[in-house]
Amino acid sequence: MIDLLEKYDKQLSPEELFVVKLLFRNIPLNNLSENNIKIQVLHQFAAKNGLAPLLYWILNKHHHPLADTFKMDFLASSFRNELLKRDANNLIEKMNQNNIKSIPLKGFFIAQTIYDELALRPMSDVDLLIRQEDLPKLSNLLISEQLIRPNELEQRDHSDHHLPCITYGNTPVELHLSLFPTNVKYYIPTKDVWMHETIFHSENNNMPGMNPNQLFIYLSLHIYYTFIRGGVRMSWFYDLLLLANHPKLIPDANEINLWVTKWNVKKPFSLIISILNWLAQDNLPQWTKHYVLEKQSKKISKAITFFSKSDQQKTNYSYQIAWERLLLTNGLRNKLKFIWNHISKDPIHNDKKLSSKQIIKRITLLFWRTIKMIMSKIKNYNPF
């Protein structure tokens, strides 16, 4: 196994290996080789993978000269995250005043709970989980704040997991009714999340959140679905590493197994844990070894390619999810409705219907992109 892990390391550039060893394996700086490292390449890789502020934090603690390379990234992340936090908290306060409960998800939650500083985990938007029964009150609030148009929520794709994106203040906000679309293969029931909602206590505030074990699985599945779209960030694996070793939030092996079994998500969960195992190696709890796949060579190699040449916005394989959702939609009538919703409505404003000419143009575009996805998957074999 050690020889195999070293084989993957050899696929990394000197800059990528420096980041992996410093952040994921906690190898002391004086034991890391800086030979052949190009500063510009190092910065580009770290910034693209959401790790630049974290590198500044660690390097600056050791008064390392490379720290200045990432200082502006740290300051920019600090400024942006504080703005996002302010706007999000204002929105949450307004929802609370209207008896609309929410659970912070992904970056907005973990940046405030498992990182030493808010700036260390870059964010581009805020994700909040909302109860289905609160949807009418939420709709009234968003309309009164002129954040959506009347009837916009009713005309959305009801199988999708979040409502049309809104901008509150200067912050993009995604309001989720579920963690994933209801017609995907791997799904986490929202009722389980709300039933096990946990309050996290800190010096500054008490924040609601997902149960840590459920959170660990959710973050893993989120990475998985980004993988099959064709792009990912290495920082998301660092989120998992921090959560797995967090003194207060550390997941419980038995409860992890309970939820993985109940939700039938062992296959995608094991894939992500296998990649994390290569990245962190001995820096993970022993229970994670239970999920490491033996035959993983092509998958980890593909992960390395994504870290190096892609990002979370890459959509080479994005239509794979759309086709999966179509196939898993029950009934011919619902399948046809799913197709019609995706070709007849404006992809940004769901309450706007396209003209006949625009529909034909969109069908042509979707067909062409699907063909490009298939050709891309043939050319660059995607094991997912």
KEKE-533162 format. One record per atom (N, C-alpha, C): z, x, y. Coordinates in steps of 0.1 Angstrom, whole numbers, padded with zeros to 4 digits, always signed. Layout:
<nodes>
ZXY/...
</nodes>
This chain:
<nodes>
+0000+0008-0012/+0000+0000+0000/+0000+0009+0013/+0008+0020+0012/+0009+0029+0024/-0005+0035+0027/-0012+0039+0016/-0025+0045+0018/-0035+0035+0024/-0033+0022+0020/-0042+0011+0025/-0039+0009+0040/-0026+0009+0044/-0023+0007+0058/-0028+0018+0066/-0028+0030+0061/-0033+0042+0068/-0048+0041+0070/-0054+0034+0060/-0069+0032+0061/-0072+0023+0073/-0064+0013+0075/-0067+0004+0087/-0064+0012+0100/-0054+0020+0100/-0051+0028+0112/-0063+0037+0116/-0070+0042+0106/-0082+0050+0109/-0093+0043+0116/-0093+0029+0115/-0103+0022+0122/-0101+0020+0136/-0089+0024+0141/-0085+0022+0155/-0089+0034+0163/-0092+0032+0176/-0094+0043+0185/-0081+0050+0188/-0081+0062+0194/-0069+0069+0198/-0060+0060+0207/-0067+0053+0216/-0060+0044+0226/-0053+0033+0219/-0060+0026+0210/-0055+0015+0202/-0043+0019+0193/-0045+0030+0187/-0034+0035+0178/-0022+0039+0186/-0023+0044+0198/-0012+0047+0207/-0004+0034+0210/-0011+0024+0213/-0005+0011+0217/+0003+0005+0205/-0004+0005+0193/+0002-0001+0181/+0015+0007+0177/+0014+0020+0177/+0026+0028+0173/+0037+0027+0183/+0034+0026+0196/+0045+0025+0206/+0051+0012+0206/+0043+0001+0206/+0049-0012+0207/+0053-0019+0194/+0045-0018+0184/+0048-0025+0171/+0056-0017+0162/+0056-0004+0162/+0063+0004+0152/+0075+0012+0158/+0077+0011+0171/+0088+0017+0178/+0089+0032+0176/+0077+0039+0175/+0077+0053+0174/+0080+0060+0187/+0089+0069+0188/+0093+0075+0201/+0081+0081+0208/+0081+0081+0221/+0070+0086+0229/+0067+0101+0226/+0078+0109+0224/+0076+0123+0222/+0070+0126+0208/+0069+0116+0200/+0063+0117+0187/+0048+0112+0186/+0044+0107+0197/+0030+0101+0198/+0021+0111+0204/+0009+0112+0197/-0001+0121+0202/-0009+0114+0213/-0011+0122+0224/-0019+0117+0235/-0033+0124+0236/-0036+0131+0225/-0049+0138+0225/-0060+0128+0224/-0070+0131+0231/-0083+0123+0231/-0081+0109+0237/-0070+0106+0244/-0068+0093+0250/-0074+0093+0264/-0083+0083+0265/-0090+0081+0278/-0082+0070+0286/-0077+0073+0297/-0068+0064+0304/-0075+0051+0307/-0087+0051+0312/-0095+0039+0315/-0096+0030+0303/-0099+0036+0291/-0101+0029+0279/-0088+0023+0275/-0077+0030+0276/-0064+0026+0273/-0060+0014+0281/-0063+0015+0294/-0059+0003+0303/-0067-0009+0300/-0080-0008+0297/-0089-0019+0294/-0084-0026+0281/-0081-0018+0271/-0076-0024+0259/-0063-0031+0260/-0054-0025+0267/-0040-0031+0269/-0041-0044+0278/-0049-0043+0289/-0051-0055+0297/-0057-0067+0290/-0068-0064+0283/-0075-0074+0276/-0066-0081+0265/-0057-0073+0259/-0048-0079+0249/-0035-0084+0254/-0033-0084+0267/-0021-0090+0273/-0009-0081+0272/-0011-0068+0270/+0000-0058+0268/+0003-0049+0279/-0005-0049+0290/-0004-0040+0301/+0010-0040+0308/+0015-0052+0311/+0028-0052+0318/+0039-0047+0309/+0038-0049+0296/+0048-0044+0286/+0047-0029+0285/+0035-0024+0285/+0034-0009+0285/+0040-0003+0297/+0038-0009+0309/+0044-0004+0321/+0059-0003+0320/+0065-0014+0315/+0079-0016+0314/+0085-0004+0305/+0079-0002+0294/+0084+0008+0284/+0081+0022+0289/+0069+0025+0294/+0066+0038+0299/+0074+0042+0311/+0076+0032+0320/+0084+0035+0332/+0099+0038+0329/+0104+0032+0319/+0118+0034+0315/+0120+0049+0311/+0109+0055+0305/+0109+0069+0301/+0103+0078+0311/+0100+0073+0323/+0095+0081+0334/+0082+0088+0330/+0074+0081+0322/+0062+0087+0317/+0051+0085+0327/+0043+0096+0329/+0032+0095+0339/+0022+0084+0337/+0020+0080+0325/+0010+0069+0322/+0015+0056+0328/+0027+0054+0331/+0033+0042+0336/+0025+0036+0348/+0021+0045+0357/+0014+0041+0370/+0001+0034+0367/-0005+0037+0355/-0017+0031+0351/-0016+0016+0350/-0004+0012+0347/-0002-0003+0344/+0007-0010+0354/+0010-0002+0365/+0020-0008+0375/+0014-0021+0381/+0002-0020+0385/-0004-0032+0392/-0005-0044+0383/-0007-0041+0370/-0007-0052+0360/+0006-0059+0359/+0017-0051+0359/+0030-0056+0359/+0033-0065+0371/+0030-0059+0383/+0033-0067+0395/+0025-0080+0396/+0012-0079+0392/+0004-0091+0392/+0009-0102+0383/+0013-0097+0371/+0019-0106+0361/+0032-0113+0366/+0040-0104+0373/+0053-0109+0378/+0050-0120+0389/+0041-0118+0398/+0038-0127+0408/+0032-0140+0402/+0022-0139+0393/+0016-0150+0388/+0026-0159+0379/+0034-0152+0371/+0043-0160+0363/+0054-0167+0370/+0058-0161+0381/+0068-0168+0390/+0062-0180+0396/+0050-0180+0400/+0043-0191+0406/+0041-0202+0395/+0037-0198+0383/+0035-0208+0372/+0049-0214+0369/+0059-0206+0368/+0073-0211+0365/+0077-0221+0375/+0075-0218+0388/+0079-0227+0399/+0072-0240+0398/+0059-0240+0397/+0051-0252+0396/+0055-0260+0384/+0056-0254+0372/+0059-0260+0360/+0073-0267+0361/+0083-0260+0366/+0096-0266+0367/+0096-0278+0377/+0088-0277+0387/+0087-0289+0396/+0081-0301+0389/+0071-0298+0381/+0065-0309+0373/+0075-0315+0363/+0082-0306+0356/+0092-0310+0346/+0103-0319+0352/+0107-0315+0364/+0117-0322+0371/+0112-0336+0375/+0099-0337+0379/+0094-0350+0382/+0093-0359+0370/+0089-0353+0358/+0089-0360+0346/+0102-0365+0342/+0112-0356+0343/+0126-0360+0340/+0131-0372+0348/+0127-0372+0361/+0131-0383+0369/+0125-0396+0365/+0114-0395+0357/+0107-0407+0352/+0110-0409+0337/+0120-0402+0332/+0125-0403+0318/+0113-0399+0309/+0106-0389+0312/+0095-0384+0303/+0100-0370+0298/+0103-0369+0285/+0108-0357+0279/+0097-0347+0276/+0100-0335+0276/+0089-0324+0273/+0096-0313+0266/+0088-0306+0259/+0092-0293+0252/+0082-0282+0256/+0086-0272+0263/+0077-0261+0267/+0072-0254+0254/+0059-0250+0254/+0053-0244+0243/+0047-0230+0246/+0045-0222+0236/+0038-0209+0237/+0043-0200+0248/+0034-0195+0256/+0038-0184+0266/+0049-0189+0276/+0048-0201+0281/+0058-0206+0290/+0072-0206+0285/+0073-0209+0272/+0086-0208+0265/+0091-0194+0262/+0082-0187+0255/+0087-0174+0249/+0088-0164+0260/+0081-0165+0271/+0083-0155+0282/+0097-0156+0288/+0103-0168+0287/+0116-0170+0293/+0127-0168+0283/+0124-0167+0270/+0135-0166+0260/+0135-0153+0252/+0124-0148+0248/+0125-0136+0239/+0121-0123+0246/+0116-0124+0259/+0113-0111+0266/+0124-0108+0276/+0125-0095+0279/+0136-0091+0289/+0133-0095+0303/+0120-0096+0306/+0116-0100+0320/+0104-0109+0319/+0103-0119+0328/+0093-0129+0328/+0079-0123+0329/+0078-0112+0336/+0065-0105+0338/+0059-0099+0326/+0067-0096+0316/+0062-0089+0304/+0053-0097+0295/+0053-0110+0297/+0044-0118+0289/+0035-0126+0298/+0022-0120+0300/+0013-0127+0309/+0010-0141+0305/+0009-0150+0315/+0005-0164+0313/-0007-0168+0321/-0015-0176+0316/-0026-0182+0325/-0025-0196+0327/-0016-0203+0319/-0014-0218+0321/+0000-0221+0315/+0003-0234+0316/+0016-0239+0310/+0013-0250+0300/+0019-0249+0289/+0018-0259+0278/+0031-0267+0276/+0030-0280+0277/+0042-0289+0275/+0039-0299+0264/+0048-0301+0255/+0046-0312+0245/+0053-0324+0250/+0046-0336+0249/+0051-0349+0254/+0052-0359+0243/+0061-0368+0243/+0062-0378+0233/+0051-0388+0235/+0046-0393+0224/+0035-0403+0224/+0040-0416+0231/+0053-0420+0229/+0057-0432+0235/+0059-0431+0250/+0059-0419+0255/+0060-0417+0270/+0047-0416+0277/+0036-0418+0269/+0023-0417+0275/+0020-0427+0287/+0024-0440+0285/+0022-0449+0297/+0029-0445+0309/+0042-0441+0308/+0049-0436+0320/+0043-0423+0326/+0038-0414+0317/+0032-0402+0321/+0019-0405+0328/+0011-0414+0323/-0002-0418+0330/+0001-0423+0344/+0011-0432+0345/+0014-0437+0358/+0018-0426+0368/+0026-0417+0363/+0030-0406+0372/+0019-0397+0376/+0010-0394+0367/-0002-0385+0370/-0011-0392+0379/-0013-0405+0378/-0022-0412+0387/-0016-0413+0401/-0002-0415+0401/+0004-0416+0414/+0004-0403+0422/+0004-0392+0414/+0003-0378+0420/-0011-0374+0422/-0021-0383+0419/-0035-0380+0421/-0040-0368+0413/-0034-0367+0401/-0037-0356+0392/-0048-0360+0382/-0049-0373+0379/-0060-0378+0371/-0065-0391+0377/-0077-0395+0372/-0082-0408+0377/-0077-0419+0368/-0077-0431+0373/-0073-0443+0365/-0081-0444+0352/-0075-0447+0341/-0081-0449+0328/-0086-0436+0322/-0084-0424+0328/-0088-0412+0323/-0082-0409+0309/-0069-0411+0308/-0062-0409+0295/-0066-0418+0284/-0069-0430+0288/-0073-0440+0278/-0087-0436+0272/-0095-0430+0280/-0109-0427+0275/-0110-0413+0269/-0099-0407+0267/-0100-0393+0261/-0103-0394+0246/-0105-0383+0239/-0107-0382+0225/-0093-0383+0219/-0089-0394+0212/-0076-0396+0208/-0072-0387+0196/-0082-0380+0190/-0078-0371+0179/-0075-0357+0184/-0077-0355+0197/-0074-0342+0203/-0059-0341+0205/-0054-0328+0206/-0040-0326+0207/-0034-0326+0221/-0043-0324+0231/-0037-0324+0244/-0046-0333+0254/-0040-0337+0264/-0046-0346+0274/-0056-0337+0283/-0064-0343+0291/-0073-0335+0300/-0064-0326+0309/-0068-0314+0310/-0060-0304+0318/-0059-0308+0332/-0047-0307+0337/-0044-0310+0351/-0040-0297+0359/-0040-0297+0372/-0036-0286+0380/-0024-0291+0389/-0013-0286+0386/-0001-0290+0394/+0003-0278+0403/+0002-0281+0416/+0003-0270+0426/-0009-0261+0424/-0006-0249+0420/-0017-0239+0417/-0018-0236+0402/-0011-0244+0394/-0009-0240+0380/-0017-0250+0370/-0026-0244+0362/-0032-0253+0351/-0021-0257+0341/-0021-0269+0338/-0011-0275+0328/-0018-0283+0317/-0015-0279+0305/-0020-0287+0294/-0008-0295+0288/-0009-0308+0288/+0001-0317+0283/-0003-0321+0268/+0005-0317+0259/+0002-0320+0245/+0009-0332+0239/+0001-0340+0231/+0008-0350+0224/+0010-0346+0209/+0004-0335+0205/+0006-0329+0192/+0003-0314+0194/+0006-0306+0183/+0005-0292+0184/-0010-0288+0181/-0017-0296+0173/-0031-0293+0169/-0038-0307+0169/-0051-0306+0170/-0058-0319+0168/-0054-0326+0155/-0054-0339+0154/-0049-0346+0143/-0059-0345+0131/-0071-0341+0133/-0081-0340+0123/-0085-0326+0119/-0075-0317+0119/-0078-0303+0114/-0071-0302+0101/-0075-0291+0093/-0070-0289+0080/-0055-0286+0080/-0050-0278+0089/-0036-0273+0089/-0030-0279+0102/-0020-0287+0099/-0014-0296+0110/+0001-0296+0109/+0008-0296+0120/+0023-0297+0121/+0026-0311+0126/+0033-0320+0118/+0036-0333+0123/+0046-0332+0135/+0042-0339+0146/+0050-0339+0158/+0064-0345+0156/+0065-0354+0147/+0079-0360+0145/+0089-0350+0140/+0084-0340+0132/+0093-0329+0127/+0097-0321+0139/+0088-0319+0148/+0092-0310+0160/+0103-0317+0169/+0101-0330+0172/+0110-0337+0180/+0123-0339+0173/+0123-0341+0160/+0135-0343+0152/+0144-0330+0152/+0138-0319+0153/+0145-0306+0153/+0145-0298+0166/+0143-0306+0177/+0143-0300+0190/+0156-0292+0192/+0155-0280+0198/+0166-0271+0200/+0168-0268+0215/+0180-0267+0220/+0183-0263+0233/+0187-0249+0234/+0180-0241+0242/+0183-0227+0242/+0191-0224+0255/+0202-0218+0253/+0211-0215+0265/+0209-0201+0270/+0209-0200+0283/+0208-0187+0290/+0217-0187+0302/+0217-0176+0309/+0226-0175+0321/+0221-0184+0332/+0207-0186+0333/+0201-0193+0344/+0200-0208+0341/+0196-0212+0329/+0194-0226+0326/+0194-0228+0311/+0194-0241+0307/+0193-0246+0294/+0179-0251+0291/+0172-0245+0283/+0158-0249+0281/+0155-0256+0267/+0149-0268+0267/+0146-0273+0254/+0134-0265+0247/+0134-0265+0234/+0123-0258+0227/+0122-0262+0213/+0112-0257+0206/+0111-0259+0192/+0121-0252+0184/+0125-0257+0172/+0133-0250+0163/+0127-0237+0160/+0134-0225+0161/+0129-0212+0159/+0120-0210+0147/+0124-0216+0136/+0116-0215+0124/+0102-0222+0125/+0103-0234+0131/+0090-0241+0133/+0082-0234+0143/+0088-0228+0154/+0081-0221+0164/+0074-0209+0158/+0080-0202+0149/+0074-0190+0143/+0061-0194+0135/+0062-0205+0128/+0050-0210+0121/+0039-0215+0130/+0044-0222+0140/+0034-0228+0150/+0026-0217+0157/+0033-0206+0162/+0026-0195+0168/+0017-0188+0159/+0020-0188+0146/+0012-0181+0136/-0001-0190+0134/+0001-0203+0133/-0011-0212+0131/-0020-0212+0144/-0014-0211+0155/-0021-0210+0168/-0030-0197+0167/-0025-0186+0163/-0032-0174+0162/-0044-0176+0152/-0041-0182+0141/-0051-0185+0130/-0063-0192+0136/-0060-0203+0143/-0071-0211+0148/-0079-0204+0159/-0072-0195+0166/-0080-0187+0175/-0088-0177+0168/-0083-0172+0157/-0091-0163+0149/-0104-0169+0144/-0103-0181+0139/-0116-0187+0134/-0125-0192+0145/-0121-0191+0157/-0130-0193+0168/-0137-0180+0172/-0131-0168+0167/-0138-0156+0169/-0131-0147+0180/-0119-0149+0183/-0112-0141+0193/-0097-0142+0193/-0090-0132+0197/-0075-0132+0197/-0069-0122+0206/-0057-0123+0209/-0049-0113+0217/-0039-0106+0208/-0038-0093+0209/-0027-0086+0202/-0013-0089+0206/-0012-0093+0219/+0001-0097+0224/+0007-0109+0217/-0001-0118+0211/+0004-0129+0203/+0011-0124+0191/+0006-0113+0185/+0013-0108+0173/+0026-0101+0178/+0026-0096+0190/+0039-0090+0195/+0049-0101+0197/+0045-0113+0201/+0054-0124+0202/+0061-0127+0189/+0053-0127+0178/+0058-0129+0165/+0068-0118+0161/+0065-0106+0164/+0074-0095+0161/+0087-0096+0168/+0087-0099+0181/+0099-0101+0188/+0107-0113+0183/+0101-0124+0180/+0108-0136+0175/+0114-0133+0161/+0106-0126+0153/+0111-0123+0139/+0124-0114+0140/+0125-0106+0150/+0137-0097+0151/+0147-0101+0162/+0145-0113+0168/+0154-0117+0179/+0168-0119+0173/+0179-0114+0180/+0192-0115+0175/+0197-0130+0174/+0192-0138+0184/+0197-0152+0184/+0187-0162+0178/+0174-0159+0179/+0164-0168+0174/+0158-0165+0161/+0163-0154+0154/+0156-0149+0142/+0154-0160+0132/+0142-0162+0127/+0139-0172+0117/+0147-0170+0104/+0150-0181+0098/+0157-0181+0085/+0146-0182+0074/+0147-0173+0064/+0137-0172+0053/+0136-0185+0046/+0147-0191+0042/+0146-0203+0034/+0140-0215+0042/+0144-0216+0055/+0138-0227+0062/+0124-0225+0065/+0120-0212+0067/+0105-0209+0069/+0098-0214+0057/+0103-0211+0045/+0096-0215+0033/+0096-0230+0031/+0106-0236+0035/+0107-0251+0035/+0096-0257+0043/+0094-0253+0055/+0084-0259+0064/+0070-0255+0060/+0068-0242+0056/+0055-0238+0051/+0050-0246+0039/+0060-0249+0030/+0056-0257+0018/+0054-0271+0022/+0062-0277+0030/+0061-0291+0034/+0048-0294+0041/+0044-0284+0050/+0032-0286+0058/+0020-0281+0051/+0022-0274+0040/+0010-0269+0032/+0002-0259+0040/+0008-0250+0047/+0002-0240+0056/+0003-0226+0051/+0006-0224+0038/+0009-0210+0033/-0003-0201+0035/-0015-0206+0033/-0027-0198+0033/-0029-0192+0047/-0030-0200+0058/-0032-0194+0071/-0020-0186+0076/-0008-0191+0072/+0004-0184+0076/+0005-0170+0070/+0001-0169+0057/+0001-0156+0050/-0009-0147+0056/-0020-0152+0060/-0030-0143+0066/-0025-0137+0079/-0019-0144+0087/-0014-0139+0100/-0002-0129+0097/+0007-0133+0088/+0018-0124+0085/+0013-0111+0079/+0002-0111+0071/-0004-0099+0065/-0009-0090+0076/-0016-0095+0087/-0020-0087+0098/-0008-0081+0106/+0002-0090+0108/+0014-0085+0115/+0021-0074+0107/+0021-0075+0093/+0027-0065+0085/+0020-0052+0087/+0007-0052+0088/+0000-0039+0090/+0003-0034+0104/+0004-0042+0114/+0007-0038+0128/+0021-0032+0129/+0031-0039+0123/+0045-0035+0125/+0051-0027+0114/+0045-0029+0102/+0049-0022+0090/+0064-0023+0087/+0072-0013+0088/+0086-0014+0084/+0095-0020+0095/+0089-0025+0106/+0096-0030+0117/+0097-0045+0116/+0096-0051+0104/+0097-0065+0102/+0108-0068+0092/+0114-0080+0093/+0124-0085+0083/+0118-0085+0069/+0126-0083+0059/+0121-0082+0045/+0115-0095+0040/+0119-0107+0046/+0114-0119+0040/+0099-0121+0043/+0094-0114+0053/+0080-0115+0056/+0071-0109+0045/+0076-0100+0037/+0068-0094+0027/+0064-0104+0016/+0071-0115+0015/+0068-0125+0005/+0055-0132+0008/+0050-0131+0021/+0038-0138+0025/+0026-0128+0027/+0028-0115+0024/+0017-0106+0026/+0007-0107+0015/-0005-0109+0019/-0016-0110+0009/-0020-0096+0003/-0023-0096-0010/-0027-0083-0015/-0042-0080-0012/-0050-0090-0013/-0065-0088-0010/-0067-0092+0005/-0067-0082+0014/-0067-0085+0028/-0076-0075+0036/-0083-0066+0029/-0090-0055+0036/-0100-0061+0046/-0108-0070+0042/-0119-0075+0051/-0112-0082+0063/-0101-0089+0060/-0095-0097+0070/-0088-0089+0081/-0081-0078+0077/-0075-0070+0087/-0086-0062+0094/-0096-0058+0088/-0107-0051+0095/-0113-0060+0105/-0115-0073+0102/-0120-0082+0112/-0110-0084+0123/-0097-0084+0120/-0087-0085+0131/-0089-0073+0141/-0091-0061+0135/-0092-0049+0143/-0104-0050+0152/-0115-0056+0147/-0127-0058+0155/-0124-0068+0166/-0117-0078+0163/-0114-0088+0174/-0105-0082+0185/-0095-0074+0180/-0086-0067+0190/-0095-0058+0200/-0104-0052+0194/-0112-0042+0201/-0123-0048+0210/-0130-0058+0204/-0142-0062+0211/-0142-0077+0215/-0131-0084+0213/-0131-0098+0216/-0119-0101+0224/-0117-0114+0227/-0104-0119+0234/-0103-0133+0230/-0092-0140+0235/-0090-0154+0231/-0100-0163+0237/-0108-0159+0246/-0118-0168+0252/-0131-0167+0244/-0132-0158+0235/-0145-0157+0227/-0147-0169+0219/-0159-0174+0218/-0162-0186+0211/-0173-0185+0201/-0175-0173+0195/-0186-0171+0186/-0186-0181+0174/-0174-0185+0170/-0173-0193+0158/-0166-0207+0162/-0165-0210+0175/-0157-0221+0179/-0162-0235+0173/-0175-0236+0170/-0180-0248+0165/-0176-0250+0150/-0170-0240+0144/-0165-0241+0131/-0153-0252+0131/-0145-0251+0141/-0134-0261+0142/-0139-0275+0145/-0149-0276+0153/-0155-0289+0156/-0161-0295+0143/-0167-0287+0135/-0173-0293+0122/-0162-0296+0113/-0151-0288+0113/-0139-0291+0104/-0133-0304+0108/-0132-0306+0121/-0126-0319+0126/-0134-0331+0122/-0148-0329+0123/-0157-0340+0120/-0155-0343+0105/-0155-0333+0096/-0155-0336+0082/-0141-0342+0078/-0130-0339+0085/-0117-0344+0081/-0114-0357+0089/-0123-0362+0097/-0121-0375+0103/-0124-0386+0093/-0115-0395+0091/-0116-0405+0081/-0125-0416+0085/-0134-0420+0076/-0143-0431+0078/-0156-0428+0085/-0167-0434+0081/-0180-0432+0088/-0179-0436+0102/-0173-0448+0105/-0172-0453+0118/-0165-0443+0128/-0154-0437+0123/-0147-0428+0131/-0154-0415+0133/-0162-0411+0123/-0170-0399+0124/-0181-0401+0134/-0187-0412+0134/-0198-0415+0144/-0192-0416+0158/-0180-0421+0159/-0173-0422+0172/-0169-0408+0177/-0165-0399+0168/-0162-0386+0171/-0174-0379+0177/-0186-0380+0170/-0198-0374+0175/-0202-0380+0188/-0201-0393+0190/-0206-0399+0202/-0197-0395+0214/-0184-0393+0212/-0175-0389+0222/-0178-0375+0227/-0184-0366+0218/-0186-0353+0222/-0200-0350+0227/-0209-0361+0226/-0222-0359+0232/-0225-0368+0244/-0216-0378+0246/-0219-0388+0256/-0210-0387+0268/-0200-0379+0267/-0190-0378+0278/-0190-0364+0284/-0187-0363+0297/-0186-0351+0304/-0175-0343+0297/-0177-0330+0293/-0167-0322+0286/-0155-0319+0294/-0156-0320+0307/-0145-0317+0316/-0138-0330+0320/-0146-0340+0325/-0140-0353+0329/-0144-0363+0319/-0134-0367+0310/-0138-0376+0298/-0141-0390+0303/-0137-0394+0315/-0140-0407+0319/-0154-0409+0325/-0161-0398+0326/-0175-0398+0331/-0185-0397+0320/-0194-0408+0320/-0204-0408+0310/-0217-0401+0314/-0223-0395+0305/-0235-0387+0308/-0247-0397+0308/-0257-0393+0315/-0270-0401+0315/-0278-0398+0302/-0288-0406+0299/-0296-0403+0287/-0302-0389+0287/-0307-0385+0299/-0313-0372+0300/-0302-0361+0298/-0290-0363+0303/-0279-0353+0301/-0275-0353+0286/-0275-0365+0279/-0271-0365+0265/-0281-0357+0257/-0294-0359+0259/-0304-0352+0252/-0302-0337+0254/-0299-0333+0267/-0297-0319+0270/-0285-0314+0263/-0274-0322+0262/-0262-0317+0255/-0263-0316+0240/-0271-0326+0234/-0274-0325+0220/-0281-0312+0217/-0291-0309+0225/-0299-0296+0223/-0290-0284+0225/-0281-0284+0234/-0272-0273+0236/-0262-0271+0225/-0256-0283+0220/-0247-0282+0208/-0254-0277+0196/-0267-0282+0194/-0274-0278+0182/-0277-0263+0183/-0281-0258+0194/-0285-0244+0196/-0272-0235+0194/-0261-0239+0200/-0249-0232+0198/-0244-0231+0184/-0246-0242+0177/-0242-0243+0162/-0251-0233+0154/-0264-0233+0157/-0273-0223+0151/-0269-0209+0154/-0265-0206+0166/-0261-0193+0170/-0248-0189+0163/-0239-0199+0161/-0227-0196+0154/-0229-0192+0140/-0238-0200+0133/-0242-0197+0119/-0248-0183+0118/-0257-0180+0127/-0264-0167+0127/-0254-0156+0129/-0245-0158+0139/-0234-0148+0142/-0225-0146+0130/-0222-0156+0123/-0213-0155+0111/-0220-0148+0100/-0233-0150+0099/-0241-0142+0088/-0242-0128+0092/-0245-0125+0105/-0246-0111+0109/-0233-0104+0109/-0222-0110+0114/-0209-0104+0114/-0200-0112+0105/-0200-0109+0092/-0192-0117+0082/-0178-0120+0087/-0175-0133+0088/-0162-0137+0092/-0155-0143+0080/-0144-0136+0075/-0137-0140+0063/-0128-0153+0065/-0127-0158+0077/-0119-0169+0079/-0126-0182+0077/
</nodes>
